[in-house]
Amino acid sequence: MKNKVQKFGKFLSAMVMPNIGAFIAWGLITALFIADGWLPNEKLASIQPYMLYFLLPTLIAYTGGKMVGGDRGGVMGAIAVMGCIAGVGGLDGQPMLMGAMVMGPFAGWVIKKFDKFMETRMPAGFEMLINNFSVGILGMVVAIIGYYIIGPFMSAILAILTAGVNVLIKAKMLPLAAIFIEPAKVLFLNNAINHGIFTPIAIEQAATAGKSIMYMLEPNPGPGLGVLIAYWLFCSDKTTKDSAPGAIIIHFFGGIHEIYFPYVLMNPLVIVAPIAGNICAITWFTLTGCGLVGPASPGSVITYLSMSPKSQIVFTIIGILIATGVSFLVASPIIKMSNGKSLEEAQNDMAAAKAESKGVAVPAANGEPKKADEVKKIIFACDAGMGSSAMGATKFRNRIKNERPDITVTNTSVDNIPADCDIAVVQEILVDRAVKAAPQAQMVTIGNFLADPKLDELYKQVTSVGAAAPAPAAQEAAPAVEEAPAASSKILVEEGIKTGLKPVPMNDAITAAGKLLNELGYVDEEYIPAMIKRNEEASIYMGMGIAIPHGTADAKNRVKKSGIVILQYPEGVDFGGEKAQLVIGIAGVGDEHLAILGKITECLDDPDQLEMMKTTNNVDDIMKIFK
């Protein structure tokens, strides 16, 4: 049920999010140029209703139609929503944002079904004629349906919702909405709630009153700010405590509320804090008659204040402070007494929740995880199959070899997962490609390849009680890291190890590893930007304080010979909230470099040896591990 709700919410928000710039433009024109705005200008203010009644619904309908039916679906959606707009009276009716969210996908579905029907029936030479006329004719039909049915129906729905909100406001019960808003945000329904529900109602209210409190309910940065400050001041875990100041800046000024969700997931009881903070803030806004003139997206304090009427900006600031203060006071004692999850575990939970909300993390081809005795081959897959997946496969193979010696565990690039793969372990962002390559396999989505809780679940799955554990069978040709060339073959040289480096930004550390690979003759200089791109596509942070920058699959032709460099940052480099003390740059030709990665993986099971690699100033100490 939760997954279905998340998928629906994700679908709603996906129609709006690409068009947020248009919403901001409309909101700024409203805030600046209406009669009560910052720079009143009657002529420029006249732009605002045309954007609200025509531009925004058309953009949403086009996006929704394209999501379902491609480019032709987008055009169909834009045509169809005009029927809705005309059906409720155009500028004299109600803004059809909710109508657009229905008409766009519906029109895209219609043309998609038509195109499917015509796949084997299209007469040769008539493709362009039929394609153009089909959109025109079907678009007209759907627009007529919108005029007579969907437009008036959605107008009635919006009127009922607006009336319900007005009743809540008059009964002074609107603050209770925070009880549902804050938990829904942590489940990644924030954009769906804000843009799918509150914004259409707010637009209706703002059209008559010039502002709406509904714009203020979800994007208020105060509740999340209070939680982050409490973690910063009172959390006993140093890693979490140190990460909070950066999260505060991103959340409060950048408007990226998702950054505080893992802090709530660390201890679910903390959710009480933002709920209490938002209840108090909404109460204040209700009593003072506050409202915004347009949607505040993203939920940055800058956007929030820019959409506030000039006469109420002080009240808006006070409301943010109230939410922050109450949230902080409630969260502080909970955090002081807490021994909950680590931040890394919470972030992994968040990544899993995101994957579920996208509907891509399917457990298996038949919808169920595979039984232990059905699993014969596990593939760890990354973009290039060069580094991160190799280490992950090695570590997991060593972990299960005593209980399940019959299981083959190896690695490959995500586009080359073999057809006989039973379970594929991939990062969330690569799941779509993995499913295409191996639709029969169970997909295990992870945040990193070394210390992800999903790997613990996988271990339990394949070693479960009652599972058949046959005698060792002949293993397939997996990367034989123990027999591969050792460090003496010049894959790792003393000049390729740098210790005691000072912390630098993430991309600078990746670039430094690339430059060292280039200086030692392992790669061309063009390999370096491919390392940056690889991290942008899927994080190169492995877990346990290790990051492995390497190029994308299409940059393999820039590798001259296999080589590895090790950059040690004792204080750690920030990789998206995680600290990497070892940044290991990789350039691989074939499997030659896997011997070094195998040795590094062995170190992960020896905390003392791993700590030595992260802190020693002696290059020889590191080189001895690989001889």
N, C-alpha and C positions, 0 to 999 in steps of 0.2 A: 504494500500500500504506500509506504514511504517513497519507494522508488518511483511509483507511478505519479505521485504528487510532484516529486522533484522533476521528473521528465516533463510534466505538463507546465510547471512553473518555468523551467528552462526554455521550453518552446515559446511561451508568452514573452519572456524577457528577450529572447533572441530576435523577435520582431522589432523590438523597440531599441535595443542597445546600439545597433549600427547607425541609428538615426538620432542619437542623443545630441549631436552637434546642432541639428535643426531645432530640437527642443530648447537648447541653450540660446540659440539665436532668437527664437521667438520669445523666450523668457526675458532676455536682455532688452529687446525692443519694448516689451511690456513694462519692465521695471524702469527704463529710462524715459520713455516718451509719452506715457499716458498722463492724464491731467494731474494725478498725484505722484508722478514719477520724479526721478532725480533731475531730468532735463525735459520738462514738458514741451511737446511739439505735436500739435494736432495732425499735421500732414504725415509725419513719420509714424505716428501712432496708428494711422489708418492701414499700415502694412500688417499689423498684428492679427486682425480677424481673418484675413485671407490665408495667412500661414496656419492659423489654428483650424480653420474649417476645411481647407483644401490641401495645403502642402503636407501637413503632418499625417492626416489619414491616408493620403496617397502614398507617402513614403512607407508607412507601416504596412499597408496592403501589398505594395510591391515587394517588400522584403518577405512578408509571410507567403505570398504566392511563389516567390523564387525559392524559398526554403523547401517547398513541396514539389513544385513543378519546373524548377530551373528558370532560365531567362524567359521562356514563354509563359510560365506560371506567374512571373513578376508582372509582365505586361497585362495578363489577364486580371490579376489582382487590382492593378491601377484602374483598369476599365470598370471592373465590377464595383469598386467602392464609390464610384461616382453615382451609381444608382442609389446607394444608401444615403449619400449626402443630399441628393435631389429629393429623395423620398421623405426626408424630415424637414425640407424647406430651405436647404442651403444655409446662407448666412442668418436666416430667420429661425433656424431650427437649433438642434443641439450638435456639438462637435462629435463626429463619428469615429473617435479613436477605438472604442470597443467594437463598433461595427466593422472597422478596418481589420481588427484582429480575427474576426470571423470570416469576412469576405475574402481576404487575401489567401489564407490557406484553402478555403473552399474552392475559389477560382483556380488555384494551382492544382488542386486535386482533380478538378474537372478536365483540365487540359492534359494532365498526366494520364488519366484514364483514356482520353481520346487518342493520345499519341501511342499508348500501349496497344489499343485496338487496331491502329493503322500500321503497326510495325510490319505485318506480313501482307497488308492489303494496299499499300501505296503504289499507284500506277507509275511506272517509270516516266520521267519527264514532267510530272505534275507536282513534284515535291514542293516547290516554292509556292505555287498557286494554292495548294491545299493547306500548307502550313500557315500562310498569311490569312486566308479566308477563314480557317478554323478558329484562329484567335479572335478575328473580328466578329464572326457570327456567334460563337460560344460566349465571348466577352459581352456582347449585346444581350444575350439571353440571361446570363448571370446578373448583369446590371439591372435588368427588368425585375428579376427575382429580388435583388437588393432594394429596388424602389418600392415594391409592393409588400414585401414580407420582412426581409431581414432588417432594413433600416427602421421601419416603425417598431418592430419587435425589440431591437436593441435600444431604441429611444425609450420605450416603456420600461425596460430593465434598468436603464440608467436613471430614469425618473424615480423608480422604486428605491434603488440604492441611495440616491441623493436624499430622498425623503427620510429613509432610515437613518442616515448619518445626521440629518438635521434633528431628528428625534433624540438621538444619542447626545448631541450637543446641548439641546435644550434641557435634557434630563441630567446633564453634567456627568454622563457615563462614558464619554469618549476616551478618557484616560485609560480605561480598562482594556482598550485595544492593544496596549503595550504588552499585555499578557500573551497575546498571540504573535505580535510583531517580532519581538526579540528572539524567541525560540525559532521562529520561522527563518529569521535572518541567518542563524547559525546552521540551518539546514540548507542554505544557499537558495532561499526563496526571496531574498531581499529585493532583487530587481523585478521579479515577477509581481511581488506585492506592490512595490512603489509605482511601477510603470503599467502593470496590468490591471490594477484595481484602484489605487488611490489617485493616480494622475487623471484618469477619465472623470472621476467624481470631482476632483479639485478643479478641473477645467470648467466643468458645469457651474460650480460655485463661483469661480473667479470671473466667469463671463458676466455675472450679475452683480457681484460684490467687489470685484477688482482684486480679490485675494482669496486664499483658502488655507485653512489650518491643515487640510489633508496633505498638502505639500510638505508639512513639517514633521509628520509622524515617523516616517522610516529613516530619512537621511540625517537626522540630528546626530552630530558626531560626539555629543556629550556622553551618552551611556557607555560607549566603547572606550572613550578616553579615560573615564573613571576606572574601568577595569585595568587598563594598561598601566596607569599611574600606580595603582595598588600593587601590581606585580613588580613594578620597578622598585618600589620602596620596601616591600615586605616579603617577597618571594625568597625562600631559602636556597633554591637551586641557582647557582651562579650563572649558568648558561642562559636560563630563562630571564633572570634579572638583568643581565647585560644586554639582552636582545630587546628589552622593552623600550628604551629610549628611541631607538631607530623606528620601532613599530609605531610609537606615538606620533612621530613626525609624518610618517607615511599615511597613517590613519587620519590625523587631524587636519593636516594641510593638503595631503594628496587625495583624501576622500576615498581611499581604498579600505572599506570597512572589513573586507575579508581577512585582513591581516590580524585582527584581534580574535577571530573565531577560534583558532587553535588554543588561545589562552583560556577561553571558556571551556573548550573540550578537555583541557587538562584536568578540570574539576567541574563537572556539570552543575554542581550546586552554585557556582559563580553566576549562572544565568539569572539568578534572583536579583543580582546587582543592576544590570542594565534594564531589567523589567521595572524595578523600583525607580531608577533614575528617569526612565522615559515616562512613567506614570506621573511623576512630579512635574516634569517639564511640560507634558501635555495639559496638566491641570493649570499650570501657570499661563500657558498660551491661551487656554480657554477663558480664563478669568480676565486676561488683558486684551482679549479680542485680536490676538495676533494671527497672522497668516502670511504666506508668501505669494508673490504674483506669478510665479512660474516654478517648474520643477527644479529642485536642487540636485543636480546629478553631474559628477559624482558627489557623495556626501561630504564634501570638504567644507570647513568653516568659511572659506573664501566664497564658494558657490552659495552656501546657505545664507550668508549675509548679503551677497549681491542681489538675491531675489527677495530680500525683505524691503517693504515700503520704507521710505526715508523716515517717516514719522514714528516707526516702530522698531527701528534697528536696536535701540537700547534694550527694549523688552526682549527682543530676540536673543541678544547677547546674554541677558540674565537667564533666559530659559536654557541656553547651552550650559551655563555655569551651574545651574541647579541640577541638571541631568548629570553633569560631571561629578559634582560634590556628593550627591546621594549615591550614585553608583560606586564611587570611591569608598564611602563610609560603609556601605553594605559589603563590598568585596574584600576589604582589608582584613577583617577578622577571619573570614573564610579562608583566605590565602595564607594567613599566619598559621592556621591550624592544619593546613592541607599537606597531605603526602600523596598527591594524585599522580597522574601520568607525567612523563617528561614532555617537554615541548616537542621533541622529535616524534614521539609516539602520537601526540595530538595532531601534528602536521600530517603524519601518515594517515591518520583517521580522516582528516580533512580532505586529503587527496583522494582517498577511497570514496568519500561522500560526493566529491565532485565528479568522479568517474561514474558513480551510480546515477547522479543527476543528469549526466549526458546520455545515459542508457547504453554505454559502450562496454562496460566491464562485465561481459557475460561469463557466467561460471563455466559453462561447457556448451557444446553444440546442442545437447538435448535439454539444456536449462538446468542441469544438476551437476554438482561436482563429481568427478570420476571416483569410483571406488578404488581402494588401495591396490587390489589385485588386478585392476584394469590398467594401471600405470606402468608402462615399460620404458617410456622415453620422455624426458623433461628437457626442454630447450630454453636457455636464457638468451634473449634476443635484444640487441640494441641497434642503433641506426647502422653502424658500420660493422658490427661484430668483431671489433678490434680489441677493446680493452675492458670496459665496465662489465659487459656480459661474460667475458672470459673469467674475470675474477669472481663474479657471482656464481658461475657454474662450478668453478673449482672449489669454492668454499662450501657450497651446498652438496657437491658430490662427496667431499670428505666427511660431511656431517651425517650422511645417510649410508655410507658404504658398509657399515657393520650390520645395520638392520635390513637394508635393501640393496645388496650387492648386484641384484639382477637388473636394477634400473640404470639406464644410460642417461647421464647428465652431461650435456655439452652446450656449446654456444654457437650462434650464427648471427648474421644480419637479419633484421626484422622482415625483410622482403624475401628471404630464402629459408624460411622455416620449413622443414621437410613435411611431407604429407603424412608420415607415420608418427608425428609428434602427438603425444597425449596431453601434455600440459606445457603451455608457453608462458614464461615469466617475462613480462615487459613493463616498461614505464607507461604511465597512464597516457601520455601524449602519443604513444606509438600503437595503441590498441587497435585503432582503425586499420592500420596497415597490417598488423599481426592477424587480425580476423580474416582479412582478404587472403593472406598467404596460407593460413591454416584454419579454415572455418570449422574443422572437426575438433579442434583442440580446446581444452579448458584454458581460459585466460586468467592469469593471476597478475593483477596490476599492482605495482609497487612504486614507492617513492625513491628508494635506493636499493642497490643490489647486495648490500652487505648486512644491514641491520634493520630490515623492515619487518614489522610484526606479521605481515602477510606471509613471510617466509617461515615463521614459526608455525603458522596455521597450515602451510603446505607440508611442513615436516610431519605434523601430527596426522595430516590426511594420508600421506603415503606410508606411514609407519604405524597406522592405527591397529588396535588390538584385533586379532582375528584375520589380519591381512596375510595373504600367502607370501612367504619370503623364500622363494626357490633358491636352490644352490646357485652359486655364481655361474653366470652364463658368459659366453664369449662377448665381451663388450665391443661395440662398434668403435671405429677409429675416432675416438674423441681426442682432443688436443692433449698430447702426451707431455705435459709440462715437466714431468720429472726427467724425461729423456731428451728434452730440447737443449739446444746449445746454452752453455752457461755464460756468466757475465764476461768471462775471459775472451769471448768471441767478439768483443768490442760493441756489444749491444748496449751495455752500461759501462761507462768509463768514469774514472775519478773526476775528470773535467765536467762530467754531466751531473754532478751532485753539488748542490749549493746549500749550505747550512746557515742557520742563524739569521735568516732574512727578516726584515721588518715588514709588518703587515701592509698590504697594498689593496686597492680595490680589486674585485674579482676579475674583471677583464684584463687588468694589468698583470695579474698573476698568470693568467692563461697566455697572454702575449709573451711574458718573460719565458715561459716554458717553450713556446714556439720558437722564439729567437734563439734559445740555447740549442734546440734541435737543429735549427738552420746553421748555426755557427759550427756545430760538430759534423755537419755534412749529411745529416739524416734526411732532411727535407728541403724542398724549395721554399723560398720566402712566401710564395702564394699559399702555402699550407696554413699559415698563421691565421688569416681571417676565417678559414674553414673551421678552425678550432673554436673561434668565437661563435660562429654560426651553429656549430654542434651543440654548444651549451645553451644557446637560445632555443633550439628545437626541443631539447630534453636535457635536464640537468646532468652535469658530469660529476656532481657530488655523489660519492659512493656510500657514505656513512662511515662511522668510526673515525672521523677526522681525516678522510682521504678523498681527494678529488683527482680525477684522471682525464685531463684535457687531451682530446685527439680530434682529428679532422672528420668531416662528414664522409660518407661513402663515396661521393663523387670527387673527393680530393685525394683518393688513393694514388692517382697518377702523379701526385706531387711528392710522393715518398721515394727517396733514392735508395735507402736501405733501412733495415730494421734498427730501431734505437729507442732508448728510454732515458729520460732525464728526471732527476728527483730534486724538487725545490722544497726546502724545509722552512716553514714559517712557525716558529714555536708559539707565537701568540695567536696564530690562526688567521686565515683569510675568510671573510664573510661570503658564503655561498647561499644566498637566500635565507638568512637566519641561522645557518649552520656554519661551524668553524672547521676549516680544513687546515691541519698542520702540515700535511704532506700533499703537495701538488705534483703529480707524476705525469709528465708529458710523454705521449706514446706516438711512435711512427712504426707501423707494422707492415712487413712484407711477408705474406704467408703466416706461419705460426712461430717464426723464429723468436719473437719477443715474448712468447707465453711462458718461457722458463722463468723470466724475471717476475712476471705477474704471479706465477705460481709460488715463488719464494715469498713475495709480499703477502700473498693470501695466507701462507703458513704462519706468518708473523701475527696475523689477526687473532690466532688462537693462543698466542703467548703475550699477555698484556705487558710484561716487562720488556720484551723485545720490541713491541710496537711503540711503547713509550720512549725507548731508547732512540728509535728512528726519528721520533718527533722532536727530540730535545738535544741529541748529541751534537757537539761541535766538531767531532772527529769523523772525517770522511772515510777513513779506513774502517771504522766500526761498522759503517753501513755496507761498505764493499765486502766485508768478511761474510755477511749474511748470504751473499750471492755466489760465493766460491765453493 
